[in-house]
Amino acid sequence: MPALDADGNDRGGVALPDLAVPLGTQTGWNIHAGEGLAGELCDREGSVFPFAATRAARAASGDPRPSLEERYGGERRPEAAVRAAVEALVRDRLLLPADGEAFITAAVRR
């Protein structure tokens, strides 16, 4: 199992913008919900466990991870933070510029 950061996301490797500026915890696994498969890992699907929208919602649910409000203020995920993550990856030659623009476009749409 990989080491996890404070949000439960995998540490190490290349942190693409969706992990560098996250909206939730992302896993490379999922739990089967089919009859007789409860608790079995599914190796081709991932899960996303979204962060609470506000500090109050986080506190009400007992989620220890900071909410979107606490992380990013009033914005769901600031374009500037995604753009900075993309620029660093492009500068380090870990992401093509066109792919970086696609990440930015997707982040703005969400």
C-alpha positions as CSV (number, residue, x, y, z in Angstrom):
1,M,0.0,0.0,0.0
2,P,1.3,3.5,-0.8
3,A,1.9,6.0,1.9
4,L,-0.9,8.5,2.3
5,D,-1.0,12.3,2.9
6,A,-3.2,14.0,5.4
7,D,-6.2,13.9,2.9
8,G,-5.8,10.1,2.3
9,N,-4.4,10.6,-1.2
10,D,-1.3,8.6,-2.3
11,R,2.0,10.3,-1.7
12,G,4.9,10.1,-4.1
13,G,5.0,10.0,-7.8
14,V,3.8,12.9,-10.0
15,A,1.0,14.8,-8.4
16,L,-1.3,15.8,-11.3
17,P,-3.4,18.9,-10.8
18,D,-6.4,16.9,-9.4
19,L,-4.1,15.7,-6.6
20,A,-2.1,18.9,-6.2
21,V,-5.4,20.9,-5.8
22,P,-7.8,18.3,-4.6
23,L,-11.6,18.3,-4.3
24,G,-11.6,15.1,-2.2
25,T,-9.7,11.9,-1.4
26,Q,-9.0,9.8,-4.5
27,T,-8.2,6.1,-4.4
28,G,-7.1,3.7,-7.0
29,W,-9.5,1.0,-5.7
30,N,-13.2,0.6,-4.9
31,I,-15.3,-1.8,-3.0
32,H,-17.7,-4.1,-4.9
33,A,-21.3,-3.7,-3.9
34,G,-22.7,-6.8,-5.7
35,E,-24.2,-9.7,-3.9
36,G,-21.6,-12.0,-2.4
37,L,-18.8,-9.4,-3.2
38,A,-19.2,-7.1,-0.2
39,G,-15.8,-6.0,1.0
40,E,-13.9,-7.3,-2.1
41,L,-11.6,-4.9,-3.8
42,C,-12.3,-3.9,-7.4
43,D,-8.9,-3.4,-9.1
44,R,-10.0,-1.4,-12.2
45,E,-12.1,1.3,-10.6
46,G,-11.3,4.2,-8.3
47,S,-13.3,6.1,-5.7
48,V,-13.5,9.8,-4.8
49,F,-14.6,10.8,-1.4
50,P,-15.4,14.5,-1.7
51,F,-14.4,17.1,0.9
52,A,-17.3,18.8,2.7
53,A,-18.3,22.1,1.2
54,T,-18.1,24.1,4.4
55,R,-16.5,24.0,7.8
56,A,-19.9,23.5,9.4
57,A,-20.7,20.5,7.2
58,R,-17.3,19.0,7.9
59,A,-17.8,19.4,11.7
60,A,-21.3,18.0,11.5
61,S,-20.1,14.9,9.7
62,G,-17.0,14.4,11.8
63,D,-14.7,14.6,8.7
64,P,-11.1,15.4,9.9
65,R,-10.1,16.7,6.4
66,P,-10.4,20.5,5.8
67,S,-13.5,21.5,3.8
68,L,-13.4,23.2,0.4
69,E,-14.3,26.5,2.2
70,E,-11.3,26.1,4.6
71,R,-8.9,25.1,1.8
72,Y,-9.9,27.5,-1.0
73,G,-12.1,30.2,0.6
74,G,-15.3,30.9,-1.3
75,E,-14.1,29.1,-4.5
76,R,-14.6,25.5,-5.1
77,R,-11.1,25.1,-6.5
78,P,-9.3,28.3,-7.5
79,E,-8.1,28.4,-11.1
80,A,-4.9,30.1,-10.0
81,A,-3.9,27.1,-7.9
82,V,-4.6,24.7,-10.7
83,R,-2.7,26.9,-13.2
84,A,0.3,27.0,-10.8
85,A,0.3,23.2,-10.5
86,V,0.1,22.8,-14.3
87,E,2.9,25.4,-14.9
88,A,5.2,23.5,-12.4
89,L,4.5,20.2,-14.1
90,V,5.1,21.7,-17.6
91,R,8.3,23.4,-16.4
92,D,9.6,20.1,-15.0
93,R,8.7,18.4,-18.3
94,L,6.2,16.1,-16.6
95,L,3.2,17.4,-18.5
96,L,2.7,18.6,-22.1
97,P,1.4,22.1,-22.4
98,A,-1.7,21.0,-24.3
99,D,-2.5,18.5,-21.5
100,G,-2.0,21.2,-18.9
101,E,-4.5,23.4,-20.7
102,A,-7.0,20.6,-20.7
103,F,-6.6,20.3,-16.9
104,I,-7.2,24.0,-16.5
105,T,-10.2,23.9,-18.7
106,A,-11.7,21.0,-16.8
107,A,-11.0,22.6,-13.4
108,V,-12.8,25.8,-14.5
109,R,-15.8,23.9,-15.8
110,R,-16.1,22.0,-12.4
